[in-house]
């Protein structure tokens, strides 16, 4: 996957370089940039178009990074809260398990123990298609 990402980035960079080189006259031509704020009209000198492309590219990177960082902090806060909730629930589970084990008259049944060892049950294994037959002793 790392090689695929590298190849994709190499293709994108090559495309941008080809675009700029083949349109060098356009990107290096000077244009007048006008702003009209109705009250104030700034006097902006002519500059190459490529600087406008670079400025908007950097602005996009900064804006994207800002939203990425904000999202990261929001999710970190949420993860911290959920980890705290998990910790408190684990403590509550441990407390309840200890109460069940120490309750008088209530014998806790573990996973390996049988509630009634004299019970006659038919055990169906997953690999068996039909239940086992019980023979009658007459």
MITOR-959116 format. One record per atom (N, C-alpha, C): x, y, z; atom name; residue in three letters; residue number from 1. Coordinates in nm, 2 decimals, always signed. Layout:
X; Y; Z; CA; ALA; NUM
...
This chain:
+0.08; -0.12; +0.00; N; UNK; 1
+0.00; +0.00; +0.00; CA; UNK; 1
+0.09; +0.13; +0.00; C; UNK; 1
+0.20; +0.12; +0.07; N; UNK; 2
+0.29; +0.23; +0.07; CA; UNK; 2
+0.34; +0.27; -0.07; C; UNK; 2
+0.37; +0.17; -0.15; N; UNK; 3
+0.42; +0.19; -0.28; CA; UNK; 3
+0.31; +0.26; -0.37; C; UNK; 3
+0.18; +0.21; -0.35; N; UNK; 4
+0.07; +0.27; -0.42; CA; UNK; 4
+0.05; +0.42; -0.39; C; UNK; 4
+0.06; +0.45; -0.26; N; UNK; 5
+0.05; +0.59; -0.22; CA; UNK; 5
+0.16; +0.68; -0.28; C; UNK; 5
+0.28; +0.62; -0.28; N; UNK; 6
+0.40; +0.70; -0.33; CA; UNK; 6
+0.38; +0.72; -0.48; C; UNK; 6
+0.33; +0.62; -0.55; N; UNK; 7
+0.30; +0.63; -0.70; CA; UNK; 7
+0.19; +0.73; -0.72; C; UNK; 7
+0.09; +0.73; -0.64; N; UNK; 8
-0.02; +0.83; -0.67; CA; UNK; 8
+0.03; +0.97; -0.64; C; UNK; 8
+0.11; +0.99; -0.54; N; UNK; 9
+0.16; +1.13; -0.51; CA; UNK; 9
+0.26; +1.17; -0.62; C; UNK; 9
+0.34; +1.07; -0.67; N; UNK; 10
+0.43; +1.11; -0.78; CA; UNK; 10
+0.35; +1.15; -0.90; C; UNK; 10
+0.24; +1.08; -0.93; N; UNK; 11
+0.16; +1.12; -1.05; CA; UNK; 11
+0.10; +1.26; -1.03; C; UNK; 11
+0.05; +1.29; -0.91; N; UNK; 12
-0.01; +1.42; -0.88; CA; UNK; 12
+0.09; +1.53; -0.90; C; UNK; 12
+0.21; +1.51; -0.84; N; UNK; 13
+0.31; +1.61; -0.85; CA; UNK; 13
+0.36; +1.63; -0.99; C; UNK; 13
+0.37; +1.52; -1.07; N; UNK; 14
+0.41; +1.53; -1.21; CA; UNK; 14
+0.31; +1.60; -1.29; C; UNK; 14
+0.18; +1.58; -1.26; N; UNK; 15
+0.07; +1.65; -1.33; CA; UNK; 15
+0.08; +1.80; -1.30; C; UNK; 15
+0.10; +1.84; -1.18; N; UNK; 16
+0.11; +1.98; -1.14; CA; UNK; 16
+0.23; +2.05; -1.21; C; UNK; 16
+0.35; +1.98; -1.21; N; UNK; 17
+0.47; +2.03; -1.28; CA; UNK; 17
+0.44; +2.05; -1.43; C; UNK; 17
+0.38; +1.95; -1.49; N; UNK; 18
+0.35; +1.96; -1.63; CA; UNK; 18
+0.26; +2.07; -1.66; C; UNK; 18
+0.15; +2.09; -1.58; N; UNK; 19
+0.06; +2.20; -1.59; CA; UNK; 19
+0.13; +2.33; -1.58; C; UNK; 19
+0.21; +2.35; -1.49; N; UNK; 20
+0.28; +2.48; -1.47; CA; UNK; 20
+0.38; +2.51; -1.58; C; UNK; 20
+0.46; +2.40; -1.62; N; UNK; 21
+0.56; +2.42; -1.73; CA; UNK; 21
+0.49; +2.45; -1.86; C; UNK; 21
+0.39; +2.38; -1.89; N; UNK; 22
+0.32; +2.40; -2.02; CA; UNK; 22
+0.25; +2.53; -2.03; C; UNK; 22
+0.21; +2.59; -1.92; N; UNK; 23
+0.13; +2.71; -1.91; CA; UNK; 23
+0.22; +2.82; -1.84; C; UNK; 23
+0.35; +2.82; -1.86; N; UNK; 24
+0.44; +2.91; -1.80; CA; UNK; 24
+0.41; +3.06; -1.84; C; UNK; 24
+0.37; +3.08; -1.96; N; UNK; 25
+0.34; +3.22; -2.00; CA; UNK; 25
+0.22; +3.27; -1.92; C; UNK; 25
+0.12; +3.19; -1.90; N; UNK; 26
+0.00; +3.23; -1.83; CA; UNK; 26
+0.03; +3.26; -1.68; C; UNK; 26
+0.10; +3.17; -1.62; N; UNK; 27
+0.13; +3.18; -1.48; CA; UNK; 27
+0.22; +3.30; -1.45; C; UNK; 27
+0.31; +3.33; -1.54; N; UNK; 28
+0.41; +3.44; -1.52; CA; UNK; 28
+0.36; +3.57; -1.57; C; UNK; 28
+0.24; +3.58; -1.63; N; UNK; 29
+0.19; +3.70; -1.68; CA; UNK; 29
+0.14; +3.79; -1.56; C; UNK; 29
+0.16; +3.92; -1.57; N; UNK; 30
+0.12; +4.01; -1.46; CA; UNK; 30
-0.02; +4.05; -1.49; C; UNK; 30
-0.10; +4.05; -1.38; N; UNK; 31
-0.24; +4.10; -1.39; CA; UNK; 31
-0.26; +4.20; -1.27; C; UNK; 31
-0.36; +4.28; -1.30; N; UNK; 32
-0.40; +4.38; -1.20; CA; UNK; 32
-0.51; +4.32; -1.12; C; UNK; 32
-0.49; +4.32; -0.99; N; UNK; 33
-0.59; +4.26; -0.90; CA; UNK; 33
-0.67; +4.38; -0.83; C; UNK; 33
-0.80; +4.38; -0.85; N; UNK; 34
-0.88; +4.49; -0.80; CA; UNK; 34
-0.97; +4.44; -0.69; C; UNK; 34
-0.97; +4.52; -0.58; N; UNK; 35
-1.07; +4.50; -0.47; CA; UNK; 35
-1.15; +4.62; -0.45; C; UNK; 35
-1.28; +4.61; -0.43; N; UNK; 36
-1.37; +4.72; -0.41; CA; UNK; 36
-1.45; +4.70; -0.29; C; UNK; 36
-1.42; +4.77; -0.18; N; UNK; 37
-1.50; +4.75; -0.06; CA; UNK; 37
-1.60; +4.86; -0.04; C; UNK; 37
-1.64; +4.93; -0.15; N; UNK; 38
-1.73; +5.04; -0.15; CA; UNK; 38
-1.69; +5.16; -0.08; C; UNK; 38
-1.62; +5.15; +0.03; N; UNK; 39
-1.57; +5.26; +0.11; CA; UNK; 39
-1.43; +5.28; +0.08; C; UNK; 39
-1.35; +5.18; +0.07; N; UNK; 40
-1.21; +5.18; +0.05; CA; UNK; 40
-1.17; +5.10; -0.07; C; UNK; 40
-1.09; +5.15; -0.15; N; UNK; 41
-1.03; +5.08; -0.27; CA; UNK; 41
-0.88; +5.08; -0.26; C; UNK; 41
-0.83; +4.96; -0.21; N; UNK; 42
-0.68; +4.95; -0.20; CA; UNK; 42
-0.61; +4.96; -0.33; C; UNK; 42
-0.49; +5.01; -0.33; N; UNK; 43
-0.41; +5.02; -0.45; CA; UNK; 43
-0.31; +4.90; -0.45; C; UNK; 43
-0.35; +4.80; -0.53; N; UNK; 44
-0.27; +4.68; -0.53; CA; UNK; 44
-0.19; +4.68; -0.66; C; UNK; 44
-0.05; +4.66; -0.65; N; UNK; 45
+0.02; +4.66; -0.78; CA; UNK; 45
+0.00; +4.53; -0.86; C; UNK; 45
+0.04; +4.53; -0.98; N; UNK; 46
+0.03; +4.41; -1.06; CA; UNK; 46
+0.13; +4.30; -1.01; C; UNK; 46
+0.09; +4.18; -1.02; N; UNK; 47
+0.17; +4.07; -0.98; CA; UNK; 47
+0.14; +3.95; -1.06; C; UNK; 47
+0.23; +3.85; -1.06; N; UNK; 48
+0.22; +3.73; -1.14; CA; UNK; 48
+0.10; +3.64; -1.09; C; UNK; 48
+0.03; +3.58; -1.18; N; UNK; 49
-0.09; +3.50; -1.14; CA; UNK; 49
-0.05; +3.38; -1.05; C; UNK; 49
+0.08; +3.33; -1.07; N; UNK; 50
+0.12; +3.21; -0.99; CA; UNK; 50
+0.12; +3.24; -0.84; C; UNK; 50
+0.14; +3.37; -0.80; N; UNK; 51
+0.14; +3.40; -0.66; CA; UNK; 51
+0.00; +3.39; -0.60; C; UNK; 51
-0.10; +3.42; -0.69; N; UNK; 52
-0.24; +3.41; -0.64; CA; UNK; 52
-0.27; +3.26; -0.62; C; UNK; 52
-0.22; +3.17; -0.72; N; UNK; 53
-0.25; +3.03; -0.70; CA; UNK; 53
-0.18; +2.98; -0.58; C; UNK; 53
-0.06; +3.02; -0.55; N; UNK; 54
+0.02; +2.98; -0.43; CA; UNK; 54
-0.05; +3.02; -0.31; C; UNK; 54
-0.10; +3.15; -0.31; N; UNK; 55
-0.17; +3.20; -0.19; CA; UNK; 55
-0.30; +3.12; -0.16; C; UNK; 55
-0.37; +3.09; -0.26; N; UNK; 56
-0.50; +3.02; -0.23; CA; UNK; 56
-0.47; +2.87; -0.19; C; UNK; 56
-0.36; +2.81; -0.25; N; UNK; 57
-0.32; +2.68; -0.21; CA; UNK; 57
-0.28; +2.68; -0.06; C; UNK; 57
-0.20; +2.77; -0.02; N; UNK; 58
-0.16; +2.78; +0.12; CA; UNK; 58
-0.28; +2.81; +0.21; C; UNK; 58
-0.37; +2.89; +0.17; N; UNK; 59
-0.49; +2.92; +0.25; CA; UNK; 59
-0.57; +2.79; +0.27; C; UNK; 59
-0.58; +2.71; +0.16; N; UNK; 60
-0.65; +2.59; +0.17; CA; UNK; 60
-0.59; +2.49; +0.26; C; UNK; 60
-0.45; +2.48; +0.26; N; UNK; 61
-0.38; +2.39; +0.35; CA; UNK; 61
-0.40; +2.44; +0.49; C; UNK; 61
-0.39; +2.57; +0.52; N; UNK; 62
-0.41; +2.61; +0.66; CA; UNK; 62
-0.55; +2.59; +0.71; C; UNK; 62
-0.65; +2.61; +0.62; N; UNK; 63
-0.79; +2.59; +0.66; CA; UNK; 63
-0.82; +2.44; +0.69; C; UNK; 63
-0.76; +2.36; +0.60; N; UNK; 64
-0.78; +2.21; +0.62; CA; UNK; 64
-0.71; +2.16; +0.74; C; UNK; 64
-0.59; +2.22; +0.77; N; UNK; 65
-0.52; +2.18; +0.89; CA; UNK; 65
-0.60; +2.22; +1.02; C; UNK; 65
-0.65; +2.34; +1.01; N; UNK; 66
-0.73; +2.40; +1.13; CA; UNK; 66
-0.85; +2.30; +1.16; C; UNK; 66
-0.93; +2.26; +1.06; N; UNK; 67
-1.04; +2.17; +1.08; CA; UNK; 67
-0.99; +2.03; +1.13; C; UNK; 67
-0.88; +1.99; +1.08; N; UNK; 68
-0.83; +1.86; +1.12; CA; UNK; 68
-0.79; +1.86; +1.27; C; UNK; 68
-0.72; +1.97; +1.31; N; UNK; 69
-0.68; +1.98; +1.45; CA; UNK; 69
-0.80; +1.99; +1.54; C; UNK; 69
-0.90; +2.07; +1.50; N; UNK; 70
-1.02; +2.09; +1.58; CA; UNK; 70
-1.09; +1.96; +1.60; C; UNK; 70
-1.10; +1.88; +1.49; N; UNK; 71
-1.16; +1.75; +1.49; CA; UNK; 71
-1.09; +1.65; +1.58; C; UNK; 71
-0.95; +1.66; +1.57; N; UNK; 72
-0.87; +1.57; +1.66; CA; UNK; 72
-0.89; +1.60; +1.80; C; UNK; 72
-0.89; +1.73; +1.84; N; UNK; 73
-0.91; +1.76; +1.98; CA; UNK; 73
-1.05; +1.72; +2.03; C; UNK; 73
-1.15; +1.74; +1.95; N; UNK; 74
-1.29; +1.70; +1.98; CA; UNK; 74
-1.30; +1.55; +2.00; C; UNK; 74
-1.24; +1.47; +1.91; N; UNK; 75
-1.24; +1.32; +1.93; CA; UNK; 75
-1.15; +1.28; +2.05; C; UNK; 75
-1.04; +1.34; +2.07; N; UNK; 76
-0.96; +1.31; +2.19; CA; UNK; 76
-1.04; +1.33; +2.32; C; UNK; 76
-1.11; +1.44; +2.33; N; UNK; 77
-1.19; +1.47; +2.45; CA; UNK; 77
-1.30; +1.36; +2.46; C; UNK; 77
-1.36; +1.32; +2.35; N; UNK; 78
-1.47; +1.22; +2.35; CA; UNK; 78
-1.41; +1.08; +2.40; C; UNK; 78
-1.29; +1.04; +2.35; N; UNK; 79
-1.23; +0.92; +2.38; CA; UNK; 79
-1.19; +0.92; +2.53; C; UNK; 79
-1.14; +1.03; +2.58; N; UNK; 80
-1.11; +1.04; +2.72; CA; UNK; 80
-1.23; +1.02; +2.81; C; UNK; 80
-1.34; +1.08; +2.77; N; UNK; 81
-1.47; +1.06; +2.85; CA; UNK; 81
-1.52; +0.92; +2.84; C; UNK; 81
-1.51; +0.86; +2.73; N; UNK; 82
-1.56; +0.72; +2.71; CA; UNK; 82
-1.46; +0.62; +2.79; C; UNK; 82
-1.33; +0.65; +2.79; N; UNK; 83
-1.24; +0.57; +2.87; CA; UNK; 83
-1.27; +0.58; +3.02; C; UNK; 83
-1.31; +0.70; +3.07; N; UNK; 84
-1.35; +0.72; +3.21; CA; UNK; 84
-1.47; +0.64; +3.24; C; UNK; 84
-1.57; +0.65; +3.14; N; UNK; 85
-1.69; +0.57; +3.16; CA; UNK; 85
-1.67; +0.42; +3.17; C; UNK; 85
-1.58; +0.37; +3.09; N; UNK; 86
-1.55; +0.23; +3.09; CA; UNK; 86
-1.49; +0.19; +3.22; C; UNK; 86
-1.40; +0.28; +3.27; N; UNK; 87
-1.33; +0.25; +3.40; CA; UNK; 87
-1.43; +0.24; +3.51; C; UNK; 87
-1.53; +0.34; +3.52; N; UNK; 88
-1.63; +0.34; +3.62; CA; UNK; 88
-1.72; +0.21; +3.61; C; UNK; 88
-1.75; +0.18; +3.49; N; UNK; 89
-1.84; +0.06; +3.47; CA; UNK; 89
-1.76; -0.07; +3.51; C; UNK; 89
-1.63; -0.08; +3.48; N; UNK; 90
-1.56; -0.20; +3.52; CA; UNK; 90
-1.55; -0.20; +3.67; C; UNK; 90
-1.53; -0.09; +3.74; N; UNK; 91
-1.53; -0.09; +3.89; CA; UNK; 91
-1.67; -0.14; +3.94; C; UNK; 91
-1.78; -0.09; +3.88; N; UNK; 92
-1.91; -0.13; +3.92; CA; UNK; 92
-1.93; -0.28; +3.90; C; UNK; 92
-1.88; -0.33; +3.79; N; UNK; 93
-1.90; -0.48; +3.76; CA; UNK; 93
-1.82; -0.56; +3.86; C; UNK; 93
-1.70; -0.52; +3.89; N; UNK; 94
-1.62; -0.58; +3.99; CA; UNK; 94
-1.69; -0.58; +4.13; C; UNK; 94
-1.74; -0.47; +4.17; N; UNK; 95
-1.82; -0.45; +4.29; CA; UNK; 95
-1.94; -0.55; +4.30; C; UNK; 95
-2.01; -0.55; +4.19; N; UNK; 96
-2.13; -0.64; +4.19; CA; UNK; 96
-2.09; -0.79; +4.19; C; UNK; 96
-1.98; -0.82; +4.12; N; UNK; 97
-1.93; -0.96; +4.12; CA; UNK; 97
-1.89; -1.00; +4.26; C; UNK; 97
-1.83; -0.91; +4.33; N; UNK; 98
-1.79; -0.94; +4.47; CA; UNK; 98
-1.91; -0.95; +4.56; C; UNK; 98
-2.01; -0.87; +4.54; N; UNK; 99
-2.13; -0.89; +4.62; CA; UNK; 99
-2.20; -1.02; +4.60; C; UNK; 99
-2.20; -1.07; +4.47; N; UNK; 100
-2.27; -1.20; +4.44; CA; UNK; 100
-2.19; -1.31; +4.50; C; UNK; 100
-2.06; -1.30; +4.50; N; UNK; 101
-1.97; -1.41; +4.56; CA; UNK; 101
-1.98; -1.41; +4.71; C; UNK; 101
-2.00; -1.30; +4.77; N; UNK; 102
-2.00; -1.29; +4.92; CA; UNK; 102
-2.14; -1.30; +4.98; C; UNK; 102
-2.24; -1.31; +4.89; N; UNK; 103
-2.38; -1.31; +4.94; CA; UNK; 103
-2.41; -1.45; +5.01; C; UNK; 103
-2.47; -1.44; +5.14; N; UNK; 104
-2.49; -1.57; +5.21; CA; UNK; 104
-2.61; -1.65; +5.15; C; UNK; 104
-2.59; -1.78; +5.14; N; UNK; 105
-2.69; -1.86; +5.08; CA; UNK; 105
-2.70; -1.87; +4.93; C; UNK; 105
-2.62; -1.79; +4.87; N; UNK; 106
-2.62; -1.79; +4.72; CA; UNK; 106
-2.49; -1.85; +4.67; C; UNK; 106
-2.49; -1.97; +4.63; N; UNK; 107
-2.37; -2.03; +4.58; CA; UNK; 107
-2.36; -1.99; +4.43; C; UNK; 107
-2.25; -1.92; +4.40; N; UNK; 108
-2.23; -1.88; +4.26; CA; UNK; 108
-2.19; -2.00; +4.18; C; UNK; 108
-2.24; -2.01; +4.06; N; UNK; 109
-2.21; -2.12; +3.97; CA; UNK; 109
-2.11; -2.07; +3.87; C; UNK; 109
-2.00; -2.13; +3.86; N; UNK; 110
-1.90; -2.09; +3.77; CA; UNK; 110
-1.92; -2.16; +3.63; C; UNK; 110
-1.85; -2.12; +3.53; N; UNK; 111
-1.87; -2.17; +3.40; CA; UNK; 111
-1.85; -2.32; +3.39; C; UNK; 111
-1.75; -2.38; +3.47; N; UNK; 112
-1.72; -2.52; +3.46; CA; UNK; 112
-1.81; -2.61; +3.55; C; UNK; 112
-1.88; -2.55; +3.64; N; UNK; 113
-1.96; -2.62; +3.73; CA; UNK; 113
-2.10; -2.65; +3.67; C; UNK; 113
-2.16; -2.76; +3.72; N; UNK; 114
-2.30; -2.79; +3.68; CA; UNK; 114
-2.39; -2.75; +3.79; C; UNK; 114
-2.50; -2.70; +3.77; N; UNK; 115
-2.60; -2.66; +3.87; CA; UNK; 115
-2.65; -2.79; +3.94; C; UNK; 115
-2.67; -2.90; +3.87; N; UNK; 116
-2.73; -3.02; +3.92; CA; UNK; 116
-2.65; -3.14; +3.86; C; UNK; 116
-2.56; -3.20; +3.93; N; UNK; 117
-2.48; -3.31; +3.87; CA; UNK; 117
-2.56; -3.43; +3.84; C; UNK; 117
-2.68; -3.45; +3.90; N; UNK; 118
-2.76; -3.57; +3.88; CA; UNK; 118
-2.86; -3.55; +3.77; C; UNK; 118
-2.87; -3.43; +3.71; N; UNK; 119
-2.97; -3.40; +3.61; CA; UNK; 119
-2.93; -3.49; +3.48; C; UNK; 119
-3.04; -3.54; +3.42; N; UNK; 120
-3.02; -3.62; +3.30; CA; UNK; 120
-3.05; -3.54; +3.18; C; UNK; 120
-2.95; -3.49; +3.11; N; UNK; 121
-2.97; -3.41; +2.99; CA; UNK; 121
-2.91; -3.47; +2.87; C; UNK; 121
-2.95; -3.43; +2.76; N; UNK; 122
-2.90; -3.48; +2.63; CA; UNK; 122
-2.81; -3.36; +2.58; C; UNK; 122
-2.68; -3.39; +2.56; N; UNK; 123
-2.59; -3.28; +2.51; CA; UNK; 123
-2.59; -3.29; +2.36; C; UNK; 123
-2.62; -3.19; +2.29; N; UNK; 124
-2.61; -3.18; +2.14; CA; UNK; 124
-2.48; -3.11; +2.11; C; UNK; 124
-2.40; -3.18; +2.04; N; UNK; 125
-2.27; -3.11; +1.99; CA; UNK; 125
-2.30; -3.04; +1.86; C; UNK; 125
-2.23; -2.94; +1.83; N; UNK; 126
-2.26; -2.86; +1.70; CA; UNK; 126
-2.23; -2.95; +1.58; C; UNK; 126
-2.14; -3.04; +1.59; N; UNK; 127
-2.11; -3.12; +1.47; CA; UNK; 127
-2.22; -3.23; +1.45; C; UNK; 127
-2.30; -3.26; +1.55; N; UNK; 128
-2.41; -3.36; +1.53; CA; UNK; 128
-2.53; -3.29; +1.45; C; UNK; 128
-2.58; -3.36; +1.36; N; UNK; 129
-2.70; -3.31; +1.28; CA; UNK; 129
-2.83; -3.33; +1.36; C; UNK; 129
-2.84; -3.44; +1.43; N; UNK; 130
-2.96; -3.47; +1.51; CA; UNK; 130
-2.92; -3.49; +1.65; C; UNK; 130
-3.02; -3.47; +1.74; N; UNK; 131
-2.99; -3.49; +1.88; CA; UNK; 131
-2.96; -3.64; +1.91; C; UNK; 131
-2.88; -3.66; +2.01; N; UNK; 132
-2.84; -3.80; +2.05; CA; UNK; 132
-2.97; -3.87; +2.10; C; UNK; 132
-2.98; -4.00; +2.08; N; UNK; 133
-3.09; -4.08; +2.12; CA; UNK; 133
-3.06; -4.14; +2.26; C; UNK; 133
-3.16; -4.13; +2.35; N; UNK; 134
-3.15; -4.18; +2.48; CA; UNK; 134
-3.21; -4.32; +2.48; C; UNK; 134
-3.13; -4.42; +2.53; N; UNK; 135
-3.18; -4.56; +2.54; CA; UNK; 135
-3.26; -4.58; +2.67; C; UNK; 135
-3.37; -4.66; +2.66; N; UNK; 136
-3.45; -4.69; +2.77; CA; UNK; 136
-3.40; -4.82; +2.83; C; UNK; 136
-3.38; -4.82; +2.96; N; UNK; 137
-3.35; -4.94; +3.04; CA; UNK; 137
-3.47; -5.00; +3.10; C; UNK; 137
-3.51; -5.12; +3.05; N; UNK; 138
-3.63; -5.19; +3.10; CA; UNK; 138
-3.60; -5.31; +3.19; C; UNK; 138
